Amino acid sequence: MFRRRESVPFSFVAEADRFRSNVTPPPAARATVHELLGRSLVGLTVVAGLVGALLLGTPALDSGQSAAHGKQSQASQSR
């Protein structure tokens, strides 16, 4: 079943692409010194957390094969 497209019932809908508003947004307020300091402190905290997680997580991801590569376990020696 095909839907038949109806004509636009209102003229303002058809002319919506040509409409321009005369309302202007209010000017953006400048950030104060305290706000800038707070934002930079939050950014530094996030970066320090990521660096700390990387430093603490890297040894945990190490497989440990390089230190114990030359040694054999007792189970493999008895065979």
All heavy atoms as a GROMACS GRO file, in nm:
protein
  584
    1MET      N    1   0.082  -0.117   0.000
    1MET     CA    2   0.000   0.000   0.000
    1MET      C    3   0.088   0.125   0.000
    1MET      O    4   0.178   0.137   0.081
    1MET     CB    5  -0.086   0.002   0.125
    1MET     CG    6  -0.176  -0.114   0.141
    1MET     SD    7  -0.331  -0.067   0.069
    1MET     CE    8  -0.420  -0.217   0.086
    2PHE      N    9   0.060   0.213  -0.091
    2PHE     CA   10   0.135   0.337  -0.100
    2PHE      C   11   0.061   0.447  -0.025
    2PHE      O   12  -0.062   0.458  -0.034
    2PHE     CB   13   0.152   0.378  -0.246
    2PHE     CG   14   0.237   0.281  -0.324
    2PHE    CD1   15   0.181   0.193  -0.413
    2PHE    CD2   16   0.374   0.279  -0.304
    2PHE    CE1   17   0.259   0.104  -0.483
    2PHE    CE2   18   0.452   0.191  -0.375
    2PHE     CZ   19   0.395   0.103  -0.464
    3ARG      N   20   0.139   0.528   0.048
    3ARG     CA   21   0.078   0.642   0.115
    3ARG      C   22   0.082   0.762   0.021
    3ARG      O   23   0.186   0.789  -0.039
    3ARG     CB   24   0.155   0.675   0.242
    3ARG     CG   25   0.138   0.570   0.348
    3ARG     CD   26   0.217   0.609   0.468
    3ARG     NE   27   0.135   0.689   0.557
    3ARG     CZ   28   0.176   0.738   0.672
    3ARG    NH1   29   0.299   0.718   0.711
    3ARG    NH2   30   0.097   0.808   0.747
    4ARG      N   31  -0.027   0.828   0.010
    4ARG     CA   32  -0.034   0.946  -0.074
    4ARG      C   33   0.008   1.067   0.008
    4ARG      O   34  -0.038   1.086   0.120
    4ARG     CB   35  -0.175   0.963  -0.126
    4ARG     CG   36  -0.181   1.058  -0.241
    4ARG     CD   37  -0.316   1.055  -0.302
    4ARG     NE   38  -0.418   1.084  -0.199
    4ARG     CZ   39  -0.544   1.110  -0.225
    4ARG    NH1   40  -0.585   1.107  -0.348
    4ARG    NH2   41  -0.630   1.136  -0.131
    5ARG      N   42   0.097   1.144  -0.045
    5ARG     CA   43   0.147   1.260   0.026
    5ARG      C   44   0.051   1.376   0.006
    5ARG      O   45   0.014   1.410  -0.106
    5ARG     CB   46   0.284   1.296  -0.029
    5ARG     CG   47   0.368   1.362   0.072
    5ARG     CD   48   0.507   1.371   0.028
    5ARG     NE   49   0.567   1.466   0.118
    5ARG     CZ   50   0.684   1.519   0.106
    5ARG    NH1   51   0.759   1.486   0.006
    5ARG    NH2   52   0.728   1.604   0.193
    6GLU      N   53   0.013   1.438   0.116
    6GLU     CA   54  -0.082   1.548   0.108
    6GLU      C   55  -0.008   1.680   0.098
    6GLU      O   56   0.108   1.691   0.137
    6GLU     CB   57  -0.173   1.547   0.230
    6GLU     CG   58  -0.255   1.421   0.241
    6GLU     CD   59  -0.345   1.423   0.363
    6GLU    OE1   60  -0.355   1.528   0.428
    6GLU    OE2   61  -0.403   1.318   0.392
    7SER      N   62  -0.074   1.779   0.049
    7SER     CA   63  -0.012   1.911   0.039
    7SER      C   64   0.001   1.972   0.178
    7SER      O   65  -0.067   1.933   0.272
    7SER     CB   66  -0.097   2.001  -0.051
    7SER     OG   67  -0.224   2.019   0.010
    8VAL      N   68   0.086   2.070   0.188
    8VAL     CA   69   0.110   2.134   0.317
    8VAL      C   70  -0.009   2.222   0.350
    8VAL      O   71  -0.045   2.311   0.272
    8VAL     CB   72   0.239   2.219   0.311
    8VAL    CG1   73   0.264   2.290   0.442
    8VAL    CG2   74   0.357   2.132   0.274
    9PRO      N   75  -0.072   2.201   0.465
    9PRO     CA   76  -0.195   2.276   0.494
    9PRO      C   77  -0.171   2.420   0.538
    9PRO      O   78  -0.260   2.502   0.530
    9PRO     CB   79  -0.260   2.196   0.605
    9PRO     CG   80  -0.147   2.126   0.672
    9PRO     CD   81  -0.046   2.100   0.564
   10PHE      N   82  -0.052   2.451   0.587
   10PHE     CA   83  -0.026   2.585   0.637
   10PHE      C   84   0.089   2.648   0.560
   10PHE      O   85   0.190   2.583   0.534
   10PHE     CB   86   0.008   2.582   0.786
   10PHE     CG   87  -0.100   2.520   0.870
   10PHE    CD1   88  -0.085   2.394   0.920
   10PHE    CD2   89  -0.216   2.591   0.896
   10PHE    CE1   90  -0.185   2.337   0.997
   10PHE    CE2   91  -0.316   2.535   0.973
   10PHE     CZ   92  -0.302   2.408   1.024
   11SER      N   93   0.077   2.772   0.530
   11SER     CA   94   0.181   2.838   0.450
   11SER      C   95   0.309   2.860   0.530
   11SER      O   96   0.418   2.863   0.475
   11SER     CB   97   0.129   2.971   0.396
   11SER     OG   98   0.097   3.058   0.502
   12PHE      N   99   0.298   2.878   0.663
   12PHE     CA  100   0.420   2.902   0.742
   12PHE      C  101   0.509   2.779   0.747
   12PHE      O  102   0.629   2.791   0.764
   12PHE     CB  103   0.387   2.951   0.883
   12PHE     CG  104   0.322   2.849   0.971
   12PHE    CD1  105   0.399   2.761   1.045
   12PHE    CD2  106   0.185   2.843   0.983
   12PHE    CE1  107   0.341   2.668   1.128
   12PHE    CE2  108   0.126   2.750   1.066
   12PHE     CZ  109   0.204   2.662   1.139
   13VAL      N  110   0.455   2.661   0.730
   13VAL     CA  111   0.537   2.540   0.727
   13VAL      C  112   0.618   2.536   0.599
   13VAL      O  113   0.735   2.500   0.596
   13VAL     CB  114   0.450   2.414   0.743
   13VAL    CG1  115   0.532   2.288   0.730
   13VAL    CG2  116   0.377   2.417   0.876
   14ALA      N  117   0.556   2.575   0.488
   14ALA     CA  118   0.624   2.575   0.360
   14ALA      C  119   0.732   2.682   0.354
   14ALA      O  120   0.833   2.668   0.286
   14ALA     CB  121   0.524   2.596   0.248
   15GLU      N  122   0.713   2.792   0.427
   15GLU     CA  123   0.809   2.902   0.425
   15GLU      C  124   0.906   2.896   0.542
   15GLU      O  125   0.975   2.994   0.569
   15GLU     CB  126   0.733   3.034   0.426
   15GLU     CG  127   0.648   3.054   0.303
   15GLU     CD  128   0.564   3.181   0.314
   15GLU    OE1  129   0.575   3.249   0.417
   15GLU    OE2  130   0.490   3.209   0.219
   16ALA      N  131   0.912   2.787   0.613
   16ALA     CA  132   0.995   2.778   0.733
   16ALA      C  133   1.144   2.788   0.700
   16ALA      O  134   1.223   2.836   0.781
   16ALA     CB  135   0.968   2.648   0.807
   17ASP      N  136   1.185   2.744   0.581
   17ASP     CA  137   1.327   2.751   0.547
   17ASP      C  138   1.372   2.894   0.520
   17ASP      O  139   1.490   2.926   0.526
   17ASP     CB  140   1.358   2.663   0.427
   17ASP     CG  141   1.271   2.698   0.307
   17ASP    OD1  142   1.172   2.770   0.325
   17ASP    OD2  143   1.304   2.650   0.197
   18ARG      N  144   1.279   2.985   0.493
   18ARG     CA  145   1.314   3.124   0.468
   18ARG      C  146   1.303   3.211   0.592
   18ARG      O  147   1.337   3.327   0.590
   18ARG     CB  148   1.225   3.181   0.359
   18ARG     CG  149   1.253   3.119   0.224
   18ARG     CD  150   1.170   3.184   0.119
   18ARG     NE  151   1.030   3.141   0.136
   18ARG     CZ  152   0.928   3.192   0.068
   18ARG    NH1  153   0.948   3.286  -0.019
   18ARG    NH2  154   0.807   3.148   0.088
   19PHE      N  155   1.252   3.157   0.701
   19PHE     CA  156   1.229   3.235   0.822
   19PHE      C  157   1.359   3.261   0.896
   19PHE      O  158   1.441   3.171   0.914
   19PHE     CB  159   1.132   3.161   0.914
   19PHE     CG  160   1.106   3.233   1.042
   19PHE    CD1  161   1.026   3.346   1.045
   19PHE    CD2  162   1.163   3.190   1.160
   19PHE    CE1  163   1.002   3.413   1.163
   19PHE    CE2  164   1.140   3.256   1.278
   19PHE     CZ  165   1.059   3.368   1.280
   20ARG      N  166   1.379   3.384   0.938
   20ARG     CA  167   1.496   3.421   1.018
   20ARG      C  168   1.447   3.492   1.142
   20ARG      O  169   1.367   3.584   1.134
   20ARG     CB  170   1.588   3.513   0.938
   20ARG     CG  171   1.648   3.445   0.818
   20ARG     CD  172   1.747   3.536   0.755
   20ARG     NE  173   1.865   3.541   0.840
   20ARG     CZ  174   1.986   3.510   0.801
   20ARG    NH1  175   2.007   3.474   0.679
   20ARG    NH2  176   2.087   3.517   0.883
   21SER      N  177   1.498   3.449   1.253
   21SER     CA  178   1.456   3.508   1.379
   21SER      C  179   1.529   3.639   1.404
   21SER      O  180   1.645   3.656   1.371
   21SER     CB  181   1.486   3.410   1.493
   21SER     OG  182   1.456   3.470   1.616
   22ASN      N  183   1.460   3.734   1.467
   22ASN     CA  184   1.523   3.859   1.504
   22ASN      C  185   1.566   3.859   1.650
   22ASN      O  186   1.607   3.961   1.703
   22ASN     CB  187   1.432   3.977   1.474
   22ASN     CG  188   1.303   3.969   1.552
   22ASN    OD1  189   1.279   3.870   1.622
   22ASN    ND2  190   1.220   4.070   1.539
   23VAL      N  191   1.552   3.744   1.716
   23VAL     CA  192   1.591   3.734   1.857
   23VAL      C  193   1.737   3.693   1.862
   23VAL      O  194   1.778   3.592   1.804
   23VAL     CB  195   1.504   3.630   1.930
   23VAL    CG1  196   1.548   3.615   2.074
   23VAL    CG2  197   1.358   3.667   1.921
   24THR      N  198   1.817   3.771   1.932
   24THR     CA  199   1.959   3.739   1.945
   24THR      C  200   1.986   3.683   2.084
   24THR      O  201   1.926   3.728   2.182
   24THR     CB  202   2.046   3.865   1.924
   24THR    OG1  203   2.008   3.962   2.020
   24THR    CG2  204   2.026   3.920   1.784
   25PRO      N  205   2.075   3.585   2.093
   25PRO     CA  206   2.107   3.529   2.226
   25PRO      C  207   2.186   3.630   2.306
   25PRO      O  208   2.256   3.716   2.251
   25PRO     CB  209   2.190   3.405   2.193
   25PRO     CG  210   2.246   3.432   2.059
   25PRO     CD  211   2.146   3.517   1.986
   26PRO      N  212   2.179   3.622   2.437
   26PRO     CA  213   2.256   3.714   2.520
   26PRO      C  214   2.405   3.686   2.504
   26PRO      O  215   2.445   3.573   2.474
   26PRO     CB  216   2.208   3.684   2.662
   26PRO     CG  217   2.154   3.546   2.656
   26PRO     CD  218   2.100   3.529   2.518
   27PRO      N  219   2.488   3.786   2.522
   27PRO     CA  220   2.632   3.763   2.508
   27PRO      C  221   2.683   3.667   2.616
   27PRO      O  222   2.632   3.665   2.728
   27PRO     CB  223   2.693   3.903   2.524
   27PRO     CG  224   2.589   3.981   2.597
   27PRO     CD  225   2.456   3.923   2.558
   28ALA      N  226   2.781   3.588   2.579
   28ALA     CA  227   2.836   3.490   2.672
   28ALA      C  228   2.914   3.562   2.782
   28ALA      O  229   2.991   3.654   2.756
   28ALA     CB  230   2.928   3.394   2.598
   29ALA      N  231   2.892   3.520   2.904
   29ALA     CA  232   2.961   3.581   3.018
   29ALA      C  233   3.104   3.529   3.024
   29ALA      O  234   3.130   3.410   3.000
   29ALA     CB  235   2.887   3.548   3.147
   30ARG      N  236   3.196   3.616   3.056
   30ARG     CA  237   3.336   3.576   3.068
   30ARG      C  238   3.357   3.503   3.199
   30ARG      O  239   3.296   3.536   3.301
   30ARG     CB  240   3.426   3.698   3.061
   30ARG     CG  241   3.420   3.764   2.925
   30ARG     CD  242   3.521   3.872   2.914
   30ARG     NE  243   3.654   3.814   2.935
   30ARG     CZ  244   3.767   3.876   2.910
   30ARG    NH1  245   3.764   4.000   2.867
   30ARG    NH2  246   3.882   3.819   2.931
   31ALA      N  247   3.444   3.404   3.196
   31ALA     CA  248   3.473   3.326   3.315
   31ALA      C  249   3.560   3.410   3.410
   31ALA      O  250   3.650   3.482   3.367
   31ALA     CB  251   3.546   3.198   3.278
   32THR      N  252   3.531   3.396   3.538
   32THR     CA  253   3.610   3.467   3.637
   32THR      C  254   3.740   3.394   3.663
   32THR      O  255   3.761   3.281   3.617
   32THR     CB  256   3.531   3.480   3.769
   32THR    OG1  257   3.508   3.350   3.822
   32THR    CG2  258   3.397   3.551   3.746
   33VAL      N  259   3.826   3.458   3.739
   33VAL     CA  260   3.956   3.397   3.772
   33VAL      C  261   3.936   3.270   3.853
   33VAL      O  262   4.004   3.169   3.831
   33VAL     CB  263   4.043   3.499   3.849
   33VAL    CG1  264   4.172   3.436   3.895
   33VAL    CG2  265   4.071   3.621   3.765
   34HIS      N  266   3.839   3.271   3.944
   34HIS     CA  267   3.813   3.153   4.026
   34HIS      C  268   3.762   3.035   3.942
   34HIS      O  269   3.798   2.920   3.967
   34HIS     CB  270   3.712   3.187   4.136
   34HIS     CG  271   3.765   3.286   4.236
   34HIS    ND1  272   3.862   3.254   4.327
   34HIS    CD2  273   3.733   3.415   4.258
   34HIS    CE1  274   3.890   3.360   4.400
   34HIS    NE2  275   3.812   3.461   4.360
   35GLU      N  276   3.679   3.065   3.843
   35GLU     CA  277   3.629   2.958   3.756
   35GLU      C  278   3.742   2.900   3.671
   35GLU      O  279   3.750   2.777   3.654
   35GLU     CB  280   3.519   3.011   3.666
   35GLU     CG  281   3.389   3.042   3.739
   35GLU     CD  282   3.286   3.107   3.651
   35GLU    OE1  283   3.322   3.159   3.544
   35GLU    OE2  284   3.168   3.104   3.689
   36LEU      N  285   3.827   2.985   3.618
   36LEU     CA  286   3.941   2.936   3.540
   36LEU      C  287   4.035   2.853   3.626
   36LEU      O  288   4.086   2.749   3.582
   36LEU     CB  289   4.016   3.053   3.477
   36LEU     CG  290   3.941   3.128   3.367
   36LEU    CD1  291   4.022   3.249   3.322
   36LEU    CD2  292   3.915   3.037   3.251
   37LEU      N  293   4.059   2.897   3.748
   37LEU     CA  294   4.146   2.823   3.839
   37LEU      C  295   4.084   2.688   3.874
   37LEU      O  296   4.154   2.585   3.879
   37LEU     CB  297   4.170   2.905   3.966
   37LEU     CG  298   4.273   2.853   4.063
   37LEU    CD1  299   4.411   2.848   3.998
   37LEU    CD2  300   4.277   2.939   4.187
   38GLY      N  301   3.954   2.686   3.896
   38GLY     CA  302   3.885   2.560   3.927
   38GLY      C  303   3.889   2.463   3.810
   38GLY      O  304   3.910   2.343   3.828
   39ARG      N  305   3.868   2.514   3.689
   39ARG     CA  306   3.872   2.427   3.572
   39ARG      C  307   4.011   2.368   3.550
   39ARG      O  308   4.026   2.249   3.517
   39ARG     CB  309   3.831   2.504   3.447
   39ARG     CG  310   3.685   2.540   3.445
   39ARG     CD  311   3.652   2.625   3.326
   39ARG     NE  312   3.516   2.676   3.332
   39ARG     CZ  313   3.466   2.766   3.250
   39ARG    NH1  314   3.541   2.814   3.153
   39ARG    NH2  315   3.342   2.807   3.263
   40SER      N  316   4.113   2.451   3.569
   40SER     CA  317   4.248   2.400   3.550
   40SER      C  318   4.284   2.299   3.660
   40SER      O  319   4.354   2.201   3.635
   40SER     CB  320   4.349   2.515   3.548
   40SER     OG  321   4.346   2.585   3.670
   41LEU      N  322   4.234   2.320   3.782
   41LEU     CA  323   4.260   2.225   3.890
   41LEU      C  324   4.192   2.091   3.863
   41LEU      O  325   4.252   1.985   3.887
   41LEU     CB  326   4.212   2.284   4.023
   41LEU     CG  327   4.244   2.205   4.148
   41LEU    CD1  328   4.396   2.195   4.165
   41LEU    CD2  329   4.182   2.270   4.269
   42VAL      N  330   4.072   2.096   3.811
   42VAL     CA  331   4.003   1.971   3.776
   42VAL      C  332   4.077   1.900   3.664
   42VAL      O  333   4.095   1.778   3.667
   42VAL     CB  334   3.856   2.000   3.737
   42VAL    CG1  335   3.791   1.880   3.672
   42VAL    CG2  336   3.777   2.043   3.858
   43GLY      N  337   4.123   1.974   3.565
   43GLY     CA  338   4.199   1.914   3.455
   43GLY      C  339   4.328   1.850   3.502
   43GLY      O  340   4.364   1.739   3.461
   44LEU      N  341   4.399   1.919   3.590
   44LEU     CA  342   4.523   1.863   3.644
   44LEU      C  343   4.497   1.739   3.728
   44LEU      O  344   4.576   1.643   3.725
   44LEU     CB  345   4.596   1.968   3.728
   44LEU     CG  346   4.668   2.078   3.650
   44LEU    CD1  347   4.723   2.184   3.746
   44LEU    CD2  348   4.780   2.019   3.567
   45THR      N  349   4.387   1.738   3.802
   45THR     CA  350   4.352   1.620   3.882
   45THR      C  351   4.323   1.501   3.793
   45THR      O  352   4.365   1.388   3.821
   45THR     CB  353   4.230   1.652   3.970
   45THR    OG1  354   4.260   1.767   4.049
   45THR    CG2  355   4.196   1.536   4.060
   46VAL      N  356   4.251   1.522   3.684
   46VAL     CA  357   4.219   1.412   3.591
   46VAL      C  358   4.347   1.359   3.526
   46VAL      O  359   4.367   1.237   3.518
   46VAL     CB  360   4.118   1.460   3.486
   46VAL    CG1  361   4.102   1.358   3.374
   46VAL    CG2  362   3.984   1.487   3.550
   47VAL      N  363   4.433   1.448   3.482
   47VAL     CA  364   4.558   1.405   3.419
   47VAL      C  365   4.647   1.332   3.519
   47VAL      O  366   4.706   1.228   3.486
   47VAL     CB  367   4.632   1.528   3.358
   47VAL    CG1  368   4.772   1.491   3.315
   47VAL    CG2  369   4.554   1.581   3.240
   48ALA      N  370   4.655   1.382   3.642
   48ALA     CA  371   4.736   1.314   3.744
   48ALA      C  372   4.679   1.176   3.776
   48ALA      O  373   4.755   1.080   3.798
   48ALA     CB  374   4.741   1.399   3.871
   49GLY      N  375   4.548   1.163   3.777
   49GLY     CA  376   4.486   1.031   3.800
   49GLY      C  377   4.518   0.933   3.689
   49GLY      O  378   4.546   0.816   3.714
   50LEU      N  379   4.514   0.980   3.565
   50LEU     CA  380   4.547   0.892   3.453
   50LEU      C  381   4.693   0.850   3.454
   50LEU      O  382   4.726   0.734   3.429
   50LEU     CB  383   4.513   0.960   3.320
   50LEU     CG  384   4.364   0.980   3.292
   50LEU    CD1  385   4.344   1.065   3.168
   50LEU    CD2  386   4.295   0.847   3.278
   51VAL      N  387   4.782   0.943   3.485
   51VAL     CA  388   4.925   0.911   3.492
   51VAL      C  389   4.951   0.815   3.607
   51VAL      O  390   5.028   0.718   3.594
   51VAL     CB  391   5.008   1.040   3.505
   51VAL    CG1  392   5.152   1.009   3.540
   51VAL    CG2  393   5.001   1.120   3.376
   52GLY      N  394   4.887   0.837   3.722
   52GLY     CA  395   4.904   0.747   3.836
   52GLY      C  396   4.852   0.607   3.806
   52GLY      O  397   4.914   0.508   3.843
   53ALA      N  398   4.739   0.598   3.739
   53ALA     CA  399   4.685   0.468   3.702
   53ALA      C  400   4.778   0.396   3.604
   53ALA      O  401   4.797   0.274   3.612
   53ALA     CB  402   4.546   0.483   3.641
   54LEU      N  403   4.838   0.471   3.515
   54LEU     CA  404   4.932   0.411   3.420
   54LEU      C  405   5.057   0.362   3.492
   54LEU      O  406   5.106   0.251   3.465
   54LEU     CB  407   4.970   0.513   3.313
   54LEU     CG  408   5.063   0.465   3.203
   54LEU    CD1  409   4.993   0.360   3.119
   54LEU    CD2  410   5.106   0.581   3.116
   55LEU      N  411   5.109   0.442   3.584
   55LEU     CA  412   5.230   0.402   3.657
   55LEU      C  413   5.205   0.283   3.748
   55LEU      O  414   5.290   0.195   3.762
   55LEU     CB  415   5.283   0.520   3.738
   55LEU     CG  416   5.344   0.633   3.658
   55LEU    CD1  417   5.383   0.748   3.750
   55LEU    CD2  418   5.466   0.585   3.580
   56LEU      N  419   5.088   0.279   3.813
   56LEU     CA  420   5.058   0.167   3.902
   56LEU      C  421   5.011   0.043   3.825
   56LEU      O  422   5.029  -0.069   3.872
   56LEU     CB  423   4.951   0.208   4.003
   56LEU     CG  424   4.994   0.314   4.105
   56LEU    CD1  425   4.875   0.353   4.191
   56LEU    CD2  426   5.108   0.262   4.191
   57GLY      N  427   4.952   0.063   3.710
   57GLY     CA  428   4.898  -0.050   3.635
   57GLY      C  429   4.998  -0.119   3.546
   57GLY      O  430   4.982  -0.237   3.513
   58THR      N  431   5.104  -0.050   3.505
   58THR     CA  432   5.202  -0.109   3.415
   58THR      C  433   5.273  -0.230   3.476
   58THR      O  434   5.285  -0.333   3.410
   58THR     CB  435   5.303  -0.002   3.370
   58THR    OG1  436   5.231   0.104   3.309
   58THR    CG2  437   5.402  -0.059   3.271
   59PRO      N  438   5.320  -0.225   3.602
   59PRO     CA  439   5.383  -0.345   3.658
   59PRO      C  440   5.286  -0.462   3.673
   59PRO      O  441   5.325  -0.578   3.662
   59PRO     CB  442   5.432  -0.299   3.795
   59PRO     CG  443   5.441  -0.153   3.787
   59PRO     CD  444   5.336  -0.111   3.691
   60ALA      N  445   5.160  -0.434   3.695
   60ALA     CA  446   5.062  -0.542   3.709
   60ALA      C  447   5.037  -0.611   3.576
   60ALA      O  448   5.001  -0.729   3.572
   60ALA     CB  449   4.932  -0.486   3.763
   61LEU      N  450   5.056  -0.541   3.465
   61LEU     CA  451   5.036  -0.601   3.334
   61LEU      C  452   5.157  -0.679   3.285
   61LEU      O  453   5.148  -0.751   3.187
   61LEU     CB  454   5.002  -0.492   3.232
   61LEU     CG  455   4.868  -0.422   3.253
   61LEU    CD1  456   4.853  -0.307   3.154
   61LEU    CD2  457   4.754  -0.520   3.238
   62ASP      N  458   5.269  -0.662   3.353
   62ASP     CA  459   5.390  -0.733   3.315
   62ASP      C  460   5.370  -0.883   3.339
   62ASP      O  461   5.324  -0.924   3.445
   62ASP     CB  462   5.509  -0.682   3.396
   62ASP     CG  463   5.641  -0.737   3.346
   62ASP    OD1  464   5.646  -0.778   3.229
   62ASP    OD2  465   5.738  -0.737   3.424
   63SER      N  466   5.404  -0.965   3.241
   63SER     CA  467   5.380  -1.109   3.253
   63SER      C  468   5.480  -1.177   3.346
   63SER      O  469   5.453  -1.285   3.397
   63SER     CB  470   5.385  -1.174   3.115
   63SER     OG  471   5.515  -1.160   3.060
   64GLY      N  472   5.595  -1.118   3.368
   64GLY     CA  473   5.693  -1.177   3.459
   64GLY      C  474   5.776  -1.288   3.397
   64GLY      O  475   5.847  -1.358   3.466
   65GLN      N  476   5.767  -1.308   3.268
   65GLN     CA  477   5.842  -1.416   3.204
   65GLN      C  478   5.989  -1.383   3.190
   65GLN      O  479   6.072  -1.472   3.188
   65GLN     CB  480   5.784  -1.445   3.066
   65GLN     CG  481   5.649  -1.510   3.071
   65GLN     CD  482   5.595  -1.539   2.932
   65GLN    OE1  483   5.652  -1.494   2.834
   65GLN    NE2  484   5.486  -1.612   2.926
   66SER      N  485   6.022  -1.255   3.185
   66SER     CA  486   6.162  -1.220   3.166
   66SER      C  487   6.246  -1.255   3.289
   66SER      O  488   6.360  -1.298   3.276
   66SER     CB  489   6.175  -1.071   3.133
   66SER     OG  490   6.124  -0.994   3.242
   67ALA      N  491   6.192  -1.240   3.408
   67ALA     CA  492   6.267  -1.270   3.530
   67ALA      C  493   6.276  -1.421   3.553
   67ALA      O  494   6.379  -1.472   3.598
   67ALA     CB  495   6.202  -1.203   3.650
   68ALA      N  496   6.174  -1.495   3.524
   68ALA     CA  497   6.171  -1.639   3.551
   68ALA      C  498   6.191  -1.719   3.423
   68ALA      O  499   6.158  -1.837   3.418
   68ALA     CB  500   6.039  -1.676   3.616
   69HIS      N  501   6.246  -1.660   3.320
   69HIS     CA  502   6.260  -1.729   3.192
   69HIS      C  503   6.363  -1.842   3.200
   69HIS      O  504   6.342  -1.950   3.146
   69HIS     CB  505   6.299  -1.630   3.083
   69HIS     CG  506   6.304  -1.690   2.947
   69HIS    ND1  507   6.192  -1.738   2.883
   69HIS    CD2  508   6.408  -1.713   2.861
   69HIS    CE1  509   6.226  -1.787   2.766
   69HIS    NE2  510   6.356  -1.771   2.749
   70GLY      N  511   6.473  -1.818   3.268
   70GLY     CA  512   6.578  -1.919   3.276
   70GLY      C  513   6.551  -2.028   3.378
   70GLY      O  514   6.608  -2.136   3.372
   71LYS      N  515   6.464  -2.003   3.472
   71LYS     CA  516   6.435  -2.101   3.578
   71LYS      C  517   6.325  -2.197   3.534
   71LYS      O  518   6.236  -2.160   3.461
   71LYS     CB  519   6.392  -2.030   3.706
   71LYS     CG  520   6.499  -1.938   3.762
   71LYS     CD  521   6.446  -1.871   3.886
   71LYS     CE  522   6.548  -1.775   3.941
   71LYS     NZ  523   6.501  -1.706   4.060
   72GLN      N  524   6.333  -2.319   3.583
   72GLN     CA  525   6.229  -2.416   3.556
   72GLN      C  526   6.162  -2.452   3.687
   72GLN      O  527   6.224  -2.450   3.793
   72GLN     CB  528   6.287  -2.542   3.493
   72GLN     CG  529   6.341  -2.521   3.354
   72GLN     CD  530   6.392  -2.650   3.294
   72GLN    OE1  531   6.407  -2.750   3.363
   72GLN    NE2  532   6.421  -2.648   3.164
   73SER      N  533   6.035  -2.484   3.681
   73SER     CA  534   5.964  -2.521   3.803
   73SER      C  535   6.002  -2.663   3.845
   73SER      O  536   6.062  -2.740   3.770
   73SER     CB  537   5.815  -2.510   3.780
   73SER     OG  538   5.775  -2.605   3.683
   74GLN      N  539   5.970  -2.695   3.968
   74GLN     CA  540   6.003  -2.830   4.019
   74GLN      C  541   5.924  -2.936   3.944
   74GLN      O  542   5.974  -3.047   3.924
   74GLN     CB  543   5.972  -2.837   4.168
   74GLN     CG  544   6.064  -2.754   4.253
   74GLN     CD  545   6.026  -2.762   4.400
   74GLN    OE1  546   5.921  -2.814   4.435
   74GLN    NE2  547   6.114  -2.709   4.486
   75ALA      N  548   5.807  -2.906   3.902
   75ALA     CA  549   5.725  -3.004   3.831
   75ALA      C  550   5.789  -3.038   3.696
   75ALA      O  551   5.791  -3.155   3.655
   75ALA     CB  552   5.584  -2.952   3.810
   76SER      N  553   5.845  -2.941   3.629
   76SER     CA  554   5.906  -2.970   3.500
   76SER      C  555   6.042  -3.038   3.516
   76SER      O  556   6.087  -3.112   3.428
   76SER     CB  557   5.920  -2.842   3.418
   76SER     OG  558   6.009  -2.753   3.483
   77GLN      N  559   6.111  -3.019   3.629
   77GLN     CA  560   6.240  -3.084   3.652
   77GLN      C  561   6.224  -3.231   3.685
   77GLN      O  562   6.309  -3.313   3.653
   77GLN     CB  563   6.315  -3.014   3.765
   77GLN     CG  564   6.366  -2.876   3.728
   77GLN     CD  565   6.431  -2.808   3.847
   77GLN    OE1  566   6.431  -2.859   3.958
   77GLN    NE2  567   6.488  -2.690   3.822
   78SER      N  568   6.116  -3.269   3.751
   78SER     CA  569   6.100  -3.409   3.790
   78SER      C  570   6.057  -3.496   3.674
   78SER      O  571   6.064  -3.618   3.686
   78SER     CB  572   5.997  -3.418   3.903
   78SER     OG  573   5.870  -3.375   3.855
   79ARG      N  574   6.019  -3.445   3.566
   79ARG     CA  575   5.976  -3.527   3.452
   79ARG      C  576   6.093  -3.578   3.375
   79ARG      O  577   6.196  -3.541   3.356
   79ARG     CB  578   5.888  -3.447   3.359
   79ARG     CG  579   5.753  -3.428   3.421
   79ARG     CD  580   5.662  -3.365   3.320
   79ARG     NE  581   5.526  -3.366   3.374
   79ARG     CZ  582   5.422  -3.325   3.310
   79ARG    NH1  583   5.433  -3.279   3.188
   79ARG    NH2  584   5.304  -3.330   3.363
   0.00000   0.00000   0.00000
